[in-house]
Amino acid sequence: MSFTAKAQDQATLVGSVTDASGAAIPGAKVTVTRPDVSFTRDLVTNSAGEYTAARIPIGDYVITAEATGFQKLVRSGITLQVGQTLRVDLQMTVGQVNQEVTVRGSAVKVETENATVSDVVSGGQI
């Protein structure tokens, strides 16, 4: 297949990620997925909150946006046609910030039931 023929089967998604007030959300993770063929492209918004997924295969897509302090946003039903540049702007909602701390390891064991001396001290040390 030639490059020209392959390019005709592609399209571009562009958009911005903002909060409810319209302020840009830089650094948001945007994932563009075409589930029927297991195609995924991960993007990060720029300082203006914009993203571009260029030269992706045509078809039906799901776009997911994630950012710290915001609820995860999933937009489906997005269909790309041959040669199309489609704008999909995403507005995120402030979410509850959850923190989870996981501590792994074992506790230090202290013998509290036995008064046995476990070290020998010489007279010079006393």
C-alpha positions in Angstrom: 0.0 0.0 0.0 1.4 3.4 -0.9 1.8 6.2 1.6 -0.8 8.3 -0.3 -3.4 5.6 -0.1 -2.7 5.1 3.6 -2.9 8.8 4.3 -6.4 8.9 2.8 -7.6 6.4 5.5 -6.6 8.8 8.3 -8.1 11.8 10.1 -7.1 14.2 12.9 -8.7 15.0 16.3 -8.1 18.3 17.9 -9.6 20.0 21.0 -9.1 21.7 24.3 -9.6 20.6 27.9 -11.1 23.2 30.2 -12.7 23.4 33.6 -16.3 24.6 34.2 -15.2 28.3 34.1 -13.5 27.8 30.7 -10.0 27.9 32.1 -7.5 25.6 30.3 -6.2 22.5 32.0 -2.6 22.0 31.0 -1.0 18.6 31.6 -4.3 16.7 31.3 -4.0 13.1 30.1 -6.2 12.6 27.0 -6.6 9.0 25.7 -8.0 8.5 22.2 -9.3 4.9 21.7 -10.8 3.0 18.8 -12.0 -0.1 20.7 -12.9 -2.3 17.7 -9.3 -2.5 16.6 -7.5 -1.9 19.9 -6.0 1.4 18.8 -5.0 3.8 21.6 -3.1 7.0 21.5 -2.1 8.8 24.8 -1.7 12.5 24.7 -1.0 15.3 27.2 -2.5 18.8 26.8 -0.1 21.7 26.3 0.1 24.9 28.3 -3.1 26.2 26.6 -5.0 23.0 27.4 -5.0 21.8 23.8 -4.4 18.4 22.3 -3.9 17.0 18.8 -4.2 13.4 17.6 -2.9 13.6 14.1 -3.0 10.9 11.4 -5.2 8.4 13.2 -7.2 5.7 11.5 -10.8 6.6 10.6 -13.6 5.0 12.6 -15.5 5.3 15.9 -13.6 6.7 18.9 -13.9 7.1 22.7 -11.9 10.0 24.2 -11.0 10.0 27.9 -9.6 12.9 29.9 -8.0 12.8 33.3 -6.4 15.5 35.4 -5.6 15.8 39.1 -8.5 17.3 41.1 -11.0 16.5 38.4 -13.5 13.7 37.7 -12.5 11.4 34.8 -14.4 12.4 31.6 -15.3 9.8 29.0 -16.8 11.0 25.6 -18.0 8.3 23.2 -19.8 8.3 19.8 -17.1 10.2 18.0 -16.8 9.1 14.3 -13.9 10.2 12.1 -14.3 10.3 8.3 -11.5 10.2 5.7 -9.3 13.3 5.8 -11.4 15.0 8.5 -10.1 17.3 11.2 -12.7 17.0 14.0 -12.7 19.4 17.0 -13.8 17.8 20.3 -13.5 20.1 23.2 -13.7 18.6 26.7 -15.0 20.3 29.8 -14.0 18.6 33.1 -15.8 18.8 36.4 -14.0 19.4 39.7 -13.9 16.1 41.5 -13.1 14.9 45.0 -9.4 14.5 45.6 -8.7 11.1 46.9 -5.4 10.1 48.5 -4.4 6.6 49.2 -1.3 5.6 51.1 -0.2 2.0 50.9 2.5 0.9 53.4 4.1 -2.5 52.8 6.5 -4.3 55.1 6.6 -5.8 58.5 6.5 -4.1 61.9 9.6 -4.1 64.0 9.3 -6.9 66.6 10.0 -6.0 70.2 10.1 -8.8 72.8 7.9 -7.6 75.7 7.3 -10.9 77.5 10.9 -12.0 78.2 13.4 -10.1 80.4 16.4 -12.0 79.2 19.6 -9.9 78.6 20.5 -10.1 75.0 23.9 -8.4 75.1 26.9 -8.7 77.4 28.3 -5.5 78.8 31.9 -5.4 80.2 32.9 -3.5 83.3 34.9 -1.0 81.1 31.7 -0.1 79.2 29.8 0.7 82.4 
